[in-house]
């Protein structure tokens, strides 16, 4: 694996983490393709499980606008890629206000025009505190 490619993939994931922490649209735009989807694999209702990235980002911003702090803290990551496709597993601790959740994100990324972006985020919450 090329160290440069891994760093470039990491930039998309870092932008995602900044988006969660700030609610700022510019970080969501850097991290995700406009047609990306977010899937909550913990949710059993398929109608509720999948959201377009715009809806997911709006929910994060609404939380921030209401003064509810949020931050996703990486506990471990692994990256694999081949050509112009990549997958990142990120185990996390997520703080939302007073709640703490633990889980795993799986990001599927595609490189287009020299830039890695997330096309799909799948996450699973393993437990809460």
Chimera marker file (.cmm) of the C-alpha trace (Angstrom):
<marker_set name="trace">
<marker id="1" x="0.000" y="0.000" z="0.000" r="1" g="1" b="0" radius="0.5"/>
<marker id="2" x="1.336" y="3.400" z="-0.934" r="1" g="1" b="0" radius="0.5"/>
<marker id="3" x="1.794" y="5.678" z="2.078" r="1" g="1" b="0" radius="0.5"/>
<marker id="4" x="0.684" y="8.619" z="-0.064" r="1" g="1" b="0" radius="0.5"/>
<marker id="5" x="-2.582" y="6.892" z="-1.066" r="1" g="1" b="0" radius="0.5"/>
<marker id="6" x="-3.285" y="5.947" z="2.548" r="1" g="1" b="0" radius="0.5"/>
<marker id="7" x="-2.732" y="9.579" z="3.578" r="1" g="1" b="0" radius="0.5"/>
<marker id="8" x="-5.064" y="10.799" z="0.835" r="1" g="1" b="0" radius="0.5"/>
<marker id="9" x="-7.749" y="8.316" z="1.920" r="1" g="1" b="0" radius="0.5"/>
<marker id="10" x="-7.195" y="9.532" z="5.480" r="1" g="1" b="0" radius="0.5"/>
<marker id="11" x="-7.962" y="13.110" z="4.415" r="1" g="1" b="0" radius="0.5"/>
<marker id="12" x="-11.531" y="12.107" z="3.524" r="1" g="1" b="0" radius="0.5"/>
<marker id="13" x="-11.984" y="10.361" z="6.865" r="1" g="1" b="0" radius="0.5"/>
<marker id="14" x="-10.471" y="13.357" z="8.705" r="1" g="1" b="0" radius="0.5"/>
<marker id="15" x="-12.922" y="15.661" z="6.914" r="1" g="1" b="0" radius="0.5"/>
<marker id="16" x="-15.756" y="13.387" z="8.066" r="1" g="1" b="0" radius="0.5"/>
<marker id="17" x="-14.541" y="13.577" z="11.682" r="1" g="1" b="0" radius="0.5"/>
<marker id="18" x="-14.377" y="17.401" z="11.441" r="1" g="1" b="0" radius="0.5"/>
<marker id="19" x="-17.886" y="17.422" z="9.977" r="1" g="1" b="0" radius="0.5"/>
<marker id="20" x="-19.218" y="15.453" z="12.954" r="1" g="1" b="0" radius="0.5"/>
<marker id="21" x="-17.389" y="17.731" z="15.398" r="1" g="1" b="0" radius="0.5"/>
<marker id="22" x="-18.418" y="21.025" z="13.765" r="1" g="1" b="0" radius="0.5"/>
<marker id="23" x="-21.570" y="20.326" z="11.743" r="1" g="1" b="0" radius="0.5"/>
<marker id="24" x="-19.948" y="22.414" z="8.974" r="1" g="1" b="0" radius="0.5"/>
<marker id="25" x="-21.169" y="21.626" z="5.466" r="1" g="1" b="0" radius="0.5"/>
<marker id="26" x="-17.739" y="22.302" z="3.914" r="1" g="1" b="0" radius="0.5"/>
<marker id="27" x="-16.333" y="19.251" z="5.717" r="1" g="1" b="0" radius="0.5"/>
<marker id="28" x="-19.245" y="17.060" z="4.625" r="1" g="1" b="0" radius="0.5"/>
<marker id="29" x="-18.689" y="18.278" z="1.042" r="1" g="1" b="0" radius="0.5"/>
<marker id="30" x="-14.982" y="17.394" z="1.257" r="1" g="1" b="0" radius="0.5"/>
<marker id="31" x="-15.620" y="13.975" z="2.813" r="1" g="1" b="0" radius="0.5"/>
<marker id="32" x="-18.603" y="12.682" z="0.790" r="1" g="1" b="0" radius="0.5"/>
<marker id="33" x="-19.861" y="12.499" z="-2.757" r="1" g="1" b="0" radius="0.5"/>
<marker id="34" x="-23.181" y="14.365" z="-3.092" r="1" g="1" b="0" radius="0.5"/>
<marker id="35" x="-25.058" y="11.102" z="-3.763" r="1" g="1" b="0" radius="0.5"/>
<marker id="36" x="-23.449" y="9.200" z="-0.859" r="1" g="1" b="0" radius="0.5"/>
<marker id="37" x="-25.605" y="7.288" z="1.604" r="1" g="1" b="0" radius="0.5"/>
<marker id="38" x="-25.317" y="6.588" z="5.312" r="1" g="1" b="0" radius="0.5"/>
<marker id="39" x="-26.642" y="3.271" z="6.589" r="1" g="1" b="0" radius="0.5"/>
<marker id="40" x="-27.321" y="2.594" z="10.247" r="1" g="1" b="0" radius="0.5"/>
<marker id="41" x="-26.916" y="-1.189" z="10.402" r="1" g="1" b="0" radius="0.5"/>
<marker id="42" x="-28.137" y="-1.138" z="14.019" r="1" g="1" b="0" radius="0.5"/>
<marker id="43" x="-31.582" y="0.048" z="12.840" r="1" g="1" b="0" radius="0.5"/>
<marker id="44" x="-33.857" y="-2.882" z="11.993" r="1" g="1" b="0" radius="0.5"/>
<marker id="45" x="-36.385" y="-0.822" z="10.001" r="1" g="1" b="0" radius="0.5"/>
<marker id="46" x="-34.982" y="-0.528" z="6.447" r="1" g="1" b="0" radius="0.5"/>
<marker id="47" x="-37.016" y="2.640" z="5.852" r="1" g="1" b="0" radius="0.5"/>
<marker id="48" x="-35.193" y="4.374" z="8.716" r="1" g="1" b="0" radius="0.5"/>
<marker id="49" x="-31.788" y="2.742" z="8.249" r="1" g="1" b="0" radius="0.5"/>
<marker id="50" x="-30.620" y="4.486" z="5.059" r="1" g="1" b="0" radius="0.5"/>
<marker id="51" x="-30.294" y="8.247" z="4.602" r="1" g="1" b="0" radius="0.5"/>
<marker id="52" x="-28.877" y="10.391" z="1.842" r="1" g="1" b="0" radius="0.5"/>
<marker id="53" x="-25.776" y="12.231" z="3.028" r="1" g="1" b="0" radius="0.5"/>
<marker id="54" x="-27.633" y="15.559" z="2.822" r="1" g="1" b="0" radius="0.5"/>
<marker id="55" x="-30.174" y="14.356" z="5.409" r="1" g="1" b="0" radius="0.5"/>
<marker id="56" x="-27.482" y="12.912" z="7.673" r="1" g="1" b="0" radius="0.5"/>
<marker id="57" x="-25.486" y="16.179" z="7.487" r="1" g="1" b="0" radius="0.5"/>
<marker id="58" x="-28.615" y="18.210" z="8.223" r="1" g="1" b="0" radius="0.5"/>
<marker id="59" x="-29.223" y="16.141" z="11.367" r="1" g="1" b="0" radius="0.5"/>
<marker id="60" x="-25.666" y="16.740" z="12.580" r="1" g="1" b="0" radius="0.5"/>
<marker id="61" x="-25.941" y="20.485" z="11.897" r="1" g="1" b="0" radius="0.5"/>
<marker id="62" x="-29.316" y="20.698" z="13.643" r="1" g="1" b="0" radius="0.5"/>
<marker id="63" x="-27.780" y="19.089" z="16.717" r="1" g="1" b="0" radius="0.5"/>
<marker id="64" x="-24.884" y="21.559" z="16.693" r="1" g="1" b="0" radius="0.5"/>
<marker id="65" x="-27.232" y="24.512" z="16.165" r="1" g="1" b="0" radius="0.5"/>
<marker id="66" x="-29.173" y="23.360" z="19.250" r="1" g="1" b="0" radius="0.5"/>
<marker id="67" x="-25.950" y="23.482" z="21.277" r="1" g="1" b="0" radius="0.5"/>
<marker id="68" x="-25.537" y="19.701" z="21.546" r="1" g="1" b="0" radius="0.5"/>
<marker id="69" x="-21.840" y="18.896" z="21.300" r="1" g="1" b="0" radius="0.5"/>
<marker id="70" x="-20.832" y="15.922" z="19.171" r="1" g="1" b="0" radius="0.5"/>
<marker id="71" x="-17.486" y="14.323" z="18.485" r="1" g="1" b="0" radius="0.5"/>
<marker id="72" x="-16.430" y="10.977" z="17.048" r="1" g="1" b="0" radius="0.5"/>
<marker id="73" x="-13.133" y="9.765" z="18.488" r="1" g="1" b="0" radius="0.5"/>
<marker id="74" x="-11.280" y="7.062" z="16.552" r="1" g="1" b="0" radius="0.5"/>
<marker id="75" x="-10.207" y="4.080" z="18.645" r="1" g="1" b="0" radius="0.5"/>
<marker id="76" x="-8.614" y="2.183" z="15.775" r="1" g="1" b="0" radius="0.5"/>
<marker id="77" x="-8.582" y="2.179" z="11.992" r="1" g="1" b="0" radius="0.5"/>
<marker id="78" x="-7.638" y="-0.087" z="9.144" r="1" g="1" b="0" radius="0.5"/>
<marker id="79" x="-7.404" y="0.812" z="5.467" r="1" g="1" b="0" radius="0.5"/>
<marker id="80" x="-7.437" y="-1.329" z="2.371" r="1" g="1" b="0" radius="0.5"/>
<marker id="81" x="-7.551" y="-0.205" z="-1.237" r="1" g="1" b="0" radius="0.5"/>
<marker id="82" x="-7.105" y="-1.428" z="-4.763" r="1" g="1" b="0" radius="0.5"/>
<marker id="83" x="-6.806" y="0.997" z="-7.627" r="1" g="1" b="0" radius="0.5"/>
<marker id="84" x="-9.534" y="3.599" z="-7.205" r="1" g="1" b="0" radius="0.5"/>
<marker id="85" x="-11.614" y="1.900" z="-4.488" r="1" g="1" b="0" radius="0.5"/>
<marker id="86" x="-10.970" y="1.759" z="-0.752" r="1" g="1" b="0" radius="0.5"/>
<marker id="87" x="-12.512" y="0.605" z="2.480" r="1" g="1" b="0" radius="0.5"/>
<marker id="88" x="-11.791" y="2.058" z="5.895" r="1" g="1" b="0" radius="0.5"/>
<marker id="89" x="-12.885" y="0.465" z="9.148" r="1" g="1" b="0" radius="0.5"/>
<marker id="90" x="-12.989" y="2.926" z="12.022" r="1" g="1" b="0" radius="0.5"/>
<marker id="91" x="-13.827" y="1.775" z="15.542" r="1" g="1" b="0" radius="0.5"/>
<marker id="92" x="-15.104" y="4.762" z="17.494" r="1" g="1" b="0" radius="0.5"/>
<marker id="93" x="-16.310" y="6.394" z="20.671" r="1" g="1" b="0" radius="0.5"/>
<marker id="94" x="-19.036" y="8.916" z="19.860" r="1" g="1" b="0" radius="0.5"/>
<marker id="95" x="-19.971" y="11.697" z="22.266" r="1" g="1" b="0" radius="0.5"/>
<marker id="96" x="-23.352" y="13.328" z="21.649" r="1" g="1" b="0" radius="0.5"/>
<marker id="97" x="-24.202" y="15.661" z="24.489" r="1" g="1" b="0" radius="0.5"/>
<marker id="98" x="-24.088" y="13.530" z="27.639" r="1" g="1" b="0" radius="0.5"/>
<marker id="99" x="-24.406" y="10.242" z="25.726" r="1" g="1" b="0" radius="0.5"/>
<marker id="100" x="-21.456" y="8.046" z="24.796" r="1" g="1" b="0" radius="0.5"/>
<marker id="101" x="-21.808" y="5.409" z="22.090" r="1" g="1" b="0" radius="0.5"/>
<marker id="102" x="-19.285" y="2.882" z="20.829" r="1" g="1" b="0" radius="0.5"/>
<marker id="103" x="-19.330" y="1.286" z="17.421" r="1" g="1" b="0" radius="0.5"/>
<marker id="104" x="-17.727" y="0.787" z="14.047" r="1" g="1" b="0" radius="0.5"/>
<marker id="105" x="-17.894" y="2.739" z="10.800" r="1" g="1" b="0" radius="0.5"/>
<marker id="106" x="-17.199" y="1.149" z="7.447" r="1" g="1" b="0" radius="0.5"/>
<marker id="107" x="-16.449" y="3.750" z="4.784" r="1" g="1" b="0" radius="0.5"/>
<marker id="108" x="-16.420" y="2.820" z="1.113" r="1" g="1" b="0" radius="0.5"/>
<marker id="109" x="-14.445" y="5.349" z="-0.896" r="1" g="1" b="0" radius="0.5"/>
<marker id="110" x="-13.846" y="6.007" z="-4.577" r="1" g="1" b="0" radius="0.5"/>
<marker id="111" x="-11.070" y="8.101" z="-6.106" r="1" g="1" b="0" radius="0.5"/>
<marker id="112" x="-12.226" y="10.388" z="-8.900" r="1" g="1" b="0" radius="0.5"/>
<marker id="113" x="-10.285" y="13.263" z="-10.431" r="1" g="1" b="0" radius="0.5"/>
<marker id="114" x="-7.437" y="12.578" z="-8.012" r="1" g="1" b="0" radius="0.5"/>
<marker id="115" x="-9.587" y="12.961" z="-4.874" r="1" g="1" b="0" radius="0.5"/>
<marker id="116" x="-10.800" y="10.257" z="-2.494" r="1" g="1" b="0" radius="0.5"/>
<marker id="117" x="-14.350" y="10.682" z="-1.205" r="1" g="1" b="0" radius="0.5"/>
<marker id="118" x="-16.781" y="8.530" z="0.698" r="1" g="1" b="0" radius="0.5"/>
<marker id="119" x="-19.561" y="6.977" z="-1.368" r="1" g="1" b="0" radius="0.5"/>
<marker id="120" x="-21.099" y="4.998" z="1.509" r="1" g="1" b="0" radius="0.5"/>
<marker id="121" x="-20.854" y="4.953" z="5.285" r="1" g="1" b="0" radius="0.5"/>
<marker id="122" x="-22.229" y="1.947" z="7.157" r="1" g="1" b="0" radius="0.5"/>
<marker id="123" x="-22.151" y="2.023" z="10.918" r="1" g="1" b="0" radius="0.5"/>
<marker id="124" x="-23.079" y="-0.248" z="13.776" r="1" g="1" b="0" radius="0.5"/>
<marker id="125" x="-23.457" y="0.794" z="17.420" r="1" g="1" b="0" radius="0.5"/>
<marker id="126" x="-22.132" y="-1.948" z="19.694" r="1" g="1" b="0" radius="0.5"/>
<marker id="127" x="-23.000" y="-0.366" z="23.051" r="1" g="1" b="0" radius="0.5"/>
<marker id="128" x="-23.745" y="2.880" z="24.878" r="1" g="1" b="0" radius="0.5"/>
<marker id="129" x="-22.851" y="4.403" z="28.224" r="1" g="1" b="0" radius="0.5"/>
<link id1="1" id2="2" r="1" g="1" b="0" radius="0.2"/>
<link id1="2" id2="3" r="1" g="1" b="0" radius="0.2"/>
<link id1="3" id2="4" r="1" g="1" b="0" radius="0.2"/>
<link id1="4" id2="5" r="1" g="1" b="0" radius="0.2"/>
<link id1="5" id2="6" r="1" g="1" b="0" radius="0.2"/>
<link id1="6" id2="7" r="1" g="1" b="0" radius="0.2"/>
<link id1="7" id2="8" r="1" g="1" b="0" radius="0.2"/>
<link id1="8" id2="9" r="1" g="1" b="0" radius="0.2"/>
<link id1="9" id2="10" r="1" g="1" b="0" radius="0.2"/>
<link id1="10" id2="11" r="1" g="1" b="0" radius="0.2"/>
<link id1="11" id2="12" r="1" g="1" b="0" radius="0.2"/>
<link id1="12" id2="13" r="1" g="1" b="0" radius="0.2"/>
<link id1="13" id2="14" r="1" g="1" b="0" radius="0.2"/>
<link id1="14" id2="15" r="1" g="1" b="0" radius="0.2"/>
<link id1="15" id2="16" r="1" g="1" b="0" radius="0.2"/>
<link id1="16" id2="17" r="1" g="1" b="0" radius="0.2"/>
<link id1="17" id2="18" r="1" g="1" b="0" radius="0.2"/>
<link id1="18" id2="19" r="1" g="1" b="0" radius="0.2"/>
<link id1="19" id2="20" r="1" g="1" b="0" radius="0.2"/>
<link id1="20" id2="21" r="1" g="1" b="0" radius="0.2"/>
<link id1="21" id2="22" r="1" g="1" b="0" radius="0.2"/>
<link id1="22" id2="23" r="1" g="1" b="0" radius="0.2"/>
<link id1="23" id2="24" r="1" g="1" b="0" radius="0.2"/>
<link id1="24" id2="25" r="1" g="1" b="0" radius="0.2"/>
<link id1="25" id2="26" r="1" g="1" b="0" radius="0.2"/>
<link id1="26" id2="27" r="1" g="1" b="0" radius="0.2"/>
<link id1="27" id2="28" r="1" g="1" b="0" radius="0.2"/>
<link id1="28" id2="29" r="1" g="1" b="0" radius="0.2"/>
<link id1="29" id2="30" r="1" g="1" b="0" radius="0.2"/>
<link id1="30" id2="31" r="1" g="1" b="0" radius="0.2"/>
<link id1="31" id2="32" r="1" g="1" b="0" radius="0.2"/>
<link id1="32" id2="33" r="1" g="1" b="0" radius="0.2"/>
<link id1="33" id2="34" r="1" g="1" b="0" radius="0.2"/>
<link id1="34" id2="35" r="1" g="1" b="0" radius="0.2"/>
<link id1="35" id2="36" r="1" g="1" b="0" radius="0.2"/>
<link id1="36" id2="37" r="1" g="1" b="0" radius="0.2"/>
<link id1="37" id2="38" r="1" g="1" b="0" radius="0.2"/>
<link id1="38" id2="39" r="1" g="1" b="0" radius="0.2"/>
<link id1="39" id2="40" r="1" g="1" b="0" radius="0.2"/>
<link id1="40" id2="41" r="1" g="1" b="0" radius="0.2"/>
<link id1="41" id2="42" r="1" g="1" b="0" radius="0.2"/>
<link id1="42" id2="43" r="1" g="1" b="0" radius="0.2"/>
<link id1="43" id2="44" r="1" g="1" b="0" radius="0.2"/>
<link id1="44" id2="45" r="1" g="1" b="0" radius="0.2"/>
<link id1="45" id2="46" r="1" g="1" b="0" radius="0.2"/>
<link id1="46" id2="47" r="1" g="1" b="0" radius="0.2"/>
<link id1="47" id2="48" r="1" g="1" b="0" radius="0.2"/>
<link id1="48" id2="49" r="1" g="1" b="0" radius="0.2"/>
<link id1="49" id2="50" r="1" g="1" b="0" radius="0.2"/>
<link id1="50" id2="51" r="1" g="1" b="0" radius="0.2"/>
<link id1="51" id2="52" r="1" g="1" b="0" radius="0.2"/>
<link id1="52" id2="53" r="1" g="1" b="0" radius="0.2"/>
<link id1="53" id2="54" r="1" g="1" b="0" radius="0.2"/>
<link id1="54" id2="55" r="1" g="1" b="0" radius="0.2"/>
<link id1="55" id2="56" r="1" g="1" b="0" radius="0.2"/>
<link id1="56" id2="57" r="1" g="1" b="0" radius="0.2"/>
<link id1="57" id2="58" r="1" g="1" b="0" radius="0.2"/>
<link id1="58" id2="59" r="1" g="1" b="0" radius="0.2"/>
<link id1="59" id2="60" r="1" g="1" b="0" radius="0.2"/>
<link id1="60" id2="61" r="1" g="1" b="0" radius="0.2"/>
<link id1="61" id2="62" r="1" g="1" b="0" radius="0.2"/>
<link id1="62" id2="63" r="1" g="1" b="0" radius="0.2"/>
<link id1="63" id2="64" r="1" g="1" b="0" radius="0.2"/>
<link id1="64" id2="65" r="1" g="1" b="0" radius="0.2"/>
<link id1="65" id2="66" r="1" g="1" b="0" radius="0.2"/>
<link id1="66" id2="67" r="1" g="1" b="0" radius="0.2"/>
<link id1="67" id2="68" r="1" g="1" b="0" radius="0.2"/>
<link id1="68" id2="69" r="1" g="1" b="0" radius="0.2"/>
<link id1="69" id2="70" r="1" g="1" b="0" radius="0.2"/>
<link id1="70" id2="71" r="1" g="1" b="0" radius="0.2"/>
<link id1="71" id2="72" r="1" g="1" b="0" radius="0.2"/>
<link id1="72" id2="73" r="1" g="1" b="0" radius="0.2"/>
<link id1="73" id2="74" r="1" g="1" b="0" radius="0.2"/>
<link id1="74" id2="75" r="1" g="1" b="0" radius="0.2"/>
<link id1="75" id2="76" r="1" g="1" b="0" radius="0.2"/>
<link id1="76" id2="77" r="1" g="1" b="0" radius="0.2"/>
<link id1="77" id2="78" r="1" g="1" b="0" radius="0.2"/>
<link id1="78" id2="79" r="1" g="1" b="0" radius="0.2"/>
<link id1="79" id2="80" r="1" g="1" b="0" radius="0.2"/>
<link id1="80" id2="81" r="1" g="1" b="0" radius="0.2"/>
<link id1="81" id2="82" r="1" g="1" b="0" radius="0.2"/>
<link id1="82" id2="83" r="1" g="1" b="0" radius="0.2"/>
<link id1="83" id2="84" r="1" g="1" b="0" radius="0.2"/>
<link id1="84" id2="85" r="1" g="1" b="0" radius="0.2"/>
<link id1="85" id2="86" r="1" g="1" b="0" radius="0.2"/>
<link id1="86" id2="87" r="1" g="1" b="0" radius="0.2"/>
<link id1="87" id2="88" r="1" g="1" b="0" radius="0.2"/>
<link id1="88" id2="89" r="1" g="1" b="0" radius="0.2"/>
<link id1="89" id2="90" r="1" g="1" b="0" radius="0.2"/>
<link id1="90" id2="91" r="1" g="1" b="0" radius="0.2"/>
<link id1="91" id2="92" r="1" g="1" b="0" radius="0.2"/>
<link id1="92" id2="93" r="1" g="1" b="0" radius="0.2"/>
<link id1="93" id2="94" r="1" g="1" b="0" radius="0.2"/>
<link id1="94" id2="95" r="1" g="1" b="0" radius="0.2"/>
<link id1="95" id2="96" r="1" g="1" b="0" radius="0.2"/>
<link id1="96" id2="97" r="1" g="1" b="0" radius="0.2"/>
<link id1="97" id2="98" r="1" g="1" b="0" radius="0.2"/>
<link id1="98" id2="99" r="1" g="1" b="0" radius="0.2"/>
<link id1="99" id2="100" r="1" g="1" b="0" radius="0.2"/>
<link id1="100" id2="101" r="1" g="1" b="0" radius="0.2"/>
<link id1="101" id2="102" r="1" g="1" b="0" radius="0.2"/>
<link id1="102" id2="103" r="1" g="1" b="0" radius="0.2"/>
<link id1="103" id2="104" r="1" g="1" b="0" radius="0.2"/>
<link id1="104" id2="105" r="1" g="1" b="0" radius="0.2"/>
<link id1="105" id2="106" r="1" g="1" b="0" radius="0.2"/>
<link id1="106" id2="107" r="1" g="1" b="0" radius="0.2"/>
<link id1="107" id2="108" r="1" g="1" b="0" radius="0.2"/>
<link id1="108" id2="109" r="1" g="1" b="0" radius="0.2"/>
<link id1="109" id2="110" r="1" g="1" b="0" radius="0.2"/>
<link id1="110" id2="111" r="1" g="1" b="0" radius="0.2"/>
<link id1="111" id2="112" r="1" g="1" b="0" radius="0.2"/>
<link id1="112" id2="113" r="1" g="1" b="0" radius="0.2"/>
<link id1="113" id2="114" r="1" g="1" b="0" radius="0.2"/>
<link id1="114" id2="115" r="1" g="1" b="0" radius="0.2"/>
<link id1="115" id2="116" r="1" g="1" b="0" radius="0.2"/>
<link id1="116" id2="117" r="1" g="1" b="0" radius="0.2"/>
<link id1="117" id2="118" r="1" g="1" b="0" radius="0.2"/>
<link id1="118" id2="119" r="1" g="1" b="0" radius="0.2"/>
<link id1="119" id2="120" r="1" g="1" b="0" radius="0.2"/>
<link id1="120" id2="121" r="1" g="1" b="0" radius="0.2"/>
<link id1="121" id2="122" r="1" g="1" b="0" radius="0.2"/>
<link id1="122" id2="123" r="1" g="1" b="0" radius="0.2"/>
<link id1="123" id2="124" r="1" g="1" b="0" radius="0.2"/>
<link id1="124" id2="125" r="1" g="1" b="0" radius="0.2"/>
<link id1="125" id2="126" r="1" g="1" b="0" radius="0.2"/>
<link id1="126" id2="127" r="1" g="1" b="0" radius="0.2"/>
<link id1="127" id2="128" r="1" g="1" b="0" radius="0.2"/>
<link id1="128" id2="129" r="1" g="1" b="0" radius="0.2"/>
</marker_set>
